[in-house]
Structures are given as C-alpha cells and as structure tokens.
Amino acid sequence: MNVPSPYDELLARIPVTVHTVDVLGSRTRYWEYGDPATTTTTTTTTTTTIVMVHGFRGDHHGLEPVVAQLPGFRIISPDLPGFGESGPLTPIRHDIAGYGRWLSELVDVLPLGGRTVILGHSFGSIIVAAAMAGGLDADEVVLVNPIAAPALSGPRGLLTRLAVFYYWAAAKLPERLGFALLRNRAIVRVMSITMAKTGDRELRRWIHDQHDRYFSAFADRSVVLEAFTASVGSDVTEFAGSIPQPTLLVAAEKDDITPVAAQHRLQTLFPNASLRVIPDVGHLIHYEVPAQAADEIRHFLSREATA
C-alpha cells in the first residue's frame, strides 16, 4: 500500500509534463514542472529554470518535495540514465565522467532560455560539479547534501565499508542472485532507517515507502554497480575550484555521509560559494525539510538576481 505524501497537495498545484529525449544512447525521461510561459523569478521577468539531478539509486520522485515548495519556478527533473524511467548510457560507463557528459549534453538540448540554475543532491552534487567544471553553461549552482569528502571518511565510514562489501557481493554472485540482493527489501529498509533522522512517525513511514518504491528502479546490475563505484570514488572537492558561478551549499547538521566540518572546508574551495547548514536533519533534507531547503534556494536566487 502506498503511503500518502505530505507534499502531494502542494505538488498537485504545479503543472507537470513528461518528456523523452535521446542523450548518449539513453532514452532520458524528464519531468517539467511549472508553465514556462508564466514562471518568473521574484525580481525579474526572466524565466528561471532549475535543472535538478537526484542522488544514487533514486529517481526524480526524490526531489518532488522540494519542487512542491518552489511554485513560480520552471523546474526540469530527469531520471539519471539507468535509473527510474531513463535507459542506460551506451556505450559509455555510468561513472562521474559519463554522467557529467550526459548532463552537459542534456542541458544543451533542453529548451531553456533565460536564467539556468543547476541543482544536484548527494551523488547528483558530484555529477553537477563535474559537469560545471567541464564547462556546462549555467548562471548559478545549488548543491544539496553535497558530498564534500570521500564517503569512506564520513561519520558512518563503517557503514560505507559495509555498503562496499554489499555491492561487491552483488557483483560476484550469479546475475539472478546478485540482482535479487541489490533489490532486497530488508537491506533497503536498513538503509532508509539509517538515513532518516526525523522523529515524526508518519513522515518516517512515508520516507521508508518512498525508498521501497523507488530505490530499486534501475536498469540492470552493471548500471548500479558502476554508479556506486563512482559515488564512493569521487567527491565535490575535486571540481569546486573550477566552478566560478555563484554556488549555494545546503548541508545538514547530522549528515552521516559528510560531516559539517567538511562542508565548511568545501565552501572555501569554491571561488564564490555560500553555505547554509540546516539543523537536526541528516542526508534526507529533500524528504524531511524540503520547505527549509526551498527557502534557502529562493533566498539565494533572489539575492543573486539583484546583485
């Protein structure tokens, strides 16, 4: 049984259309929220488009709570190749270079115009940073729960090492067994329980349902294994110095993957970055406190528009 989303009412007020485009062999599906004919920034008549990139093993649904809090903006949210409803990349690998190239080419073919903002969450923050450092043209960058240090060095480094073993085992097992291990509901639930910090029982129930529904929607075993290797083998610090655009970092006080101290260090590596730390939340900012994240994004874009 699907658990009702606490954000459905707000999201239902925003028009949405679904599109498909071919990028690097991937039949990429993306969702367009808002009417480009009427959406504007709060300070100008120029349409602002936010292109959102979700995290590892998720799909566009994960960022919909943030979308729901941003009426008035045009938002484009694709499923990463190999996840959700997007086909895998062919013939390139699902690594940071491959995903970064995909994002750049996707933005090139999208009907954007006006002001463009690129947003990445978690694993998506590395992809966005790589694409921006590689020359992706955008006006501002927003990174939510950015991966600011190697995952193995985070507050829950032991859990990350267990995850490494889990994915290693999934790769070594025969195809059918490995695939079943990757989609094991008990393991997905443990991951969800570990990441959720909210004390709201209904919200936790909905978060677990979201992970049950969307955390195993990947094309095949090779895609998820390649993407996992990329997620623990890179971080945003590799690219920060090559991103001149104004950048907002939205971090979490209780993030198990990247400690706050690493987020402060990451901020210093960007030529022009601001950091906002949201208290009492972990790696699921987009699920637990999307309104606060949206407030930070709105304030940042408003400030940049009048700078």
Secondary structure, DSSP 8 states (H G I E B T S, - for coil): -----TTHHHHHTS-EEEEEEEETTEEEEEEEES-TTT---SSSSS-EEEEEE--TT--GGGGHHHHHT-TTSEEEEE--TTBTT----SSS-SSHHHHHHHHHHHHHHS---SEEEEEEETHHHHHHHHHHHTT---SEEEEES---S-GGGSTTHHHHHHHHHHHHHHHHS-HHHHHHHHT-HHHHHHHHHHH-----HHHHHHHHHHHHHHTT-BS-HHHHHHHHHHHHH--GGGTGGG--S-EEEEEETT-SSS-HHHHHHHHHHSSSEEEEEETT--S-HHHH-HHHHHHHHHHHHHHHHH-
